[in-house]
Amino acid sequence: MATPGSDFRLDLNGNTLAGKDSVTVDLSRAVGDLAPTPETGGATASRRRLGGLRDPEVSADGLWIADASALNGFPTVTVNPSTSDPPILQNISEVTVTINRTLVEEANSSNSGYIARSASVVDVTASFAVDVNAPEFNASGNASTQLISAWESTSGEIPIDIALPGGNTSFQSDFIVETIPATAEAESITESTIEVSSTGPITDTIYSGVGSGLSEILSEVFAQDPTPLTASFTTGNTSDYTVEGPVLPSELEITIPVESQEEGVSFSGTFPGAGAFTIS
């Protein structure tokens, strides 16, 4: 794991993702217990173990998207997008979108020493931090009011379109409204972080220029049969330690701070290994 003050870089398919917080490369393997070694002459029996498949994983926390000029601006959350005049959620301070892809472990025909994986179901969860004190929050017909009505309904479902800044990359599905908390603090606005989770098919629109490597990662997350990405993690300006191998994205979290655009869009992700790694 990169420590504070050190240099590190994560490349995915040759796209450099600048390190903001941390990158972790976990080189682990399965270990199984065997029957103890029989001892004679009163000696204590010894535990025996068998080394299993190697299972590397790369995770990244708070990475900068190196050339994400297409993400400058504000995200858009549209409720009931197929209606004639769909309302847009107002007074948002932050939007977080998390895309989860379930991965299934399987035998590795090309390299039996490593776990292989294939992709299964995909889902999207999101949270929207909204100013509750704003007059629009509880106004009739507004997006926030419709989200509250959905939570009050039997199913809790409502169609939502979540578009990243620029509007060229979006995720649309039926979402279940899970929570609508309202937190009031002295000398600050009353804010609600609305949390939703997708149910059923997701329509994804991915803009190829959304940022260095991000469009490719998003495309593979939603692909029916995703192709592993080549991850290369390097510490030090002189490439002191490099770990490289195929990975599949299993979780990608994109955070868009509307009130502090100078912080920029960042993302965190988990990329389990999908084959043999090399260390140099």
N, C-alpha and C positions, 0 to 999 in steps of 0.2 A: 504494500500500500504506500502511495506517495505521502510523505510527511510534510508538515508546514514548511514552506520556504524552499522545497525541492522543485526541480523541473520534471514535468511528466507530460506525455502526449498520448492520446488514443486515436488511432487511425481505424476507420472502418471502410474497407474496400478502397483504400487509398485516399479517403477524405479525412483530413485532419480536423479533429474536434478539440478545440482549445480547452485545457483544464482550468476550471474555476474553483472547485472545491476538492474533489478527490476522485481517484480511480482505483479500484481494487481488483487484482487478479488473484483468484483463489484456485490454487493447484491442489486439488484433493483427490482421494481415491477411496473406494470402498474397501473395508477390512472386515473379514469374517472370522469367527471363532471356530477352531477345530478341537477335536478331542484332546485332552491333556496328554503330555508325553508320559508313558508309563515309567515309573522309577523303581529301582530296586535298592535293597539294603537300607530301607527306612528314609530315603531322600524324599524331599517334598516334590510333589508333581508340579510340572511347569505348564503354564498356559501356552497354547500354540495358536497362531493366527495365520490367515491366508490373505495376501494382498489381492484385491479385486480390480475392477475396471477403474481407470483414471477418469476423473470428472472435473475438468477445469471450468471456471466461470469468470466472466468479466462483468463488473458492475461500475457504474459511473454516477456520481452525485453532483448535480449542479454544473453540468458542462455548458460552456458557451457554444453557440452555433456560429462557426467561424465567419460566414458571410451571409448573415441572415437579414440583409437589408429589406427583403420582401416581407419580413415580419414586423417592420416598423409600423406602429399605429395601434389600433385597438381591436380586440376580439369582438365578435358579434354572436349573441345568443338569441335565436329566433324561436318563438314558441308557436306551435301549430303552423309550420312554414307553408303548408299547402293551401291555406285559406287565402282569400283575396287580398286581405290587408293584415298580414301577420304582425303581431307586436314584437318588439325587440326589448330585451331586458335592459333597464336603465340603471344608472348610478352604480356600475360595477367597479370595484377596486382591484379585484384579482380574479383570474380564471385559471383553473388547473384541469387539464384533461389527461386521463390515464388510460392507456390502451393495454389490455392484457391479452396475451396469446398463450393458451395452455399448450405445453409441450409434453409429448409422450416419449418416455425412454424406450429404446429398442436395441437389438443387437447391431453391432457395427460390422458389416461385411467386409469393408476395406481395411479396417484396422481393429482387430479384436481386443486390443489393449485399452480402448477408449469407449465410453458410452456414446451412442448415437441417439439422435432425437428427431421426431417428426412433429409437425404442427397439428393442433386440434382446434377447438373452438376459440373464438375471439369475442371480446366484449369491451365496452367503453364505460368508464365512470368519469364523472366531472363534478366540480364544485365551483360555485359562483358566489363571491363575497359581494354583498349588496347593502347599500345604505338604507336602513329601515325607516329612518326619519324623513327621507325624501317624500314629497307629496305623491310621487308616481307609484310608490311601492304598493299602496292599497287602493289605487284608483281603479274604477270599474273597467274591465276589458284589457288592462295592461298585462304584460307578460308575467310579472310577479304574482298578480292576482290569479291568473290562470294556473300558475304552478301551485299556488295554495289550494285552488279548487281541485286540482288533480290529486294532491295529497289527501284531500277530504273524500275523494271518490273511492269506490269499492276496490278498483284495480290499482289506483295510484298512477296510472300510465298517462303519458302525454307526448305527442311528437315534438322533438326539439332538433334544431340544426345549430351546431356549434362551429363557427368559422374562425380560424386563426386570423390575425391581422392581415389585411390585404384582401381577404375574402376568397382567395384562390384555393385554399386548403380547408376542407370542412368534413364534419362527421354528422350524419343525420340518422336518427333511429327513433323508435318509441322508447321513452325512458320512464322508469319508475321514480317518482319523487320520494326519496327516503327520509330526509330530514330537512327541517326549516327552523333551525334554532335562531333565537334573537338574543344577543348579548349586549347588555347596557352597562357602560362604565362611566364613572364621573369624568367630566371634561373631555368626552369623546363621543363620536356618533354611535348610535345603536346600529350594529351590523349583524346581518344574517348571512351565514354561509350555507347556501342551498346545495344539497348533495343529491345527485341523480345517478342512476345506473341503467344501462341499455338492456332492452329485452327484445329479442328477435333480430332480424337482419339489419345490418349497418351499411348505409351508403357512404362510401368514402370518396372524396375528391382530393387528389394529391397534386399539388403544383410542383413541377420539376425544379423550379428555382427557389424553393422555399428556404434553402440553406444548405451549407456544406454537409452532405451526407444524410441530412434529415429526411429528404424526400425518398431516398433509397431505403432508409430504415422503415419509414412509414409504409412504403409499398410492400416490403417483405412482411411486415406485421400482418397486413390484410390479405396477402397472397394466399390462394387456395393451397398451393404447394410451394412454400417459400424456399428460396435458394440461400444456403448459409452465407453470411458475410464473413470476410476475412478481417479479424481483429488483430491489431498490432499495438501493443502497449510498450512504451519506451520511457525509461527514467534517465535523467541526465542529458546535458547538451551533447555529449559525445556518445550517446547510445550505450551507456554503461550496462544496462540490463534490458533485454527485449524478450517479450513473450508474444508468440503469434500463433493463430489457429482459427478454424472455422467456428462461428457462433450463430445462434438464432436468437432474435429478440423475443423475450417473453413478457417484458413489461417496459413501457415507455411513458414517462410522466413529463408533460410540457406545462410549464408555469409561465403565465403572462401577467406581470405586475402592471396594471393599468395606471396606478397612481404614481409609480416610480419608473417611468420608462427608461431612465438612465441606467437602471439595473439590467435592462435587456432581458430578452426571452432566454430562459435556460431550460435544460431538461435533464432528467435522470433516467437511467435505464439499467436493465438486467439482461445479460446476454450469456446464457448457458452454452457450454461447448457443444459442438456437433461433429467432433472428429479429433484427429491427432493434432497436438500442439508442439511447437518447437521452442526451445529456450536457448538464448545466446547472450 
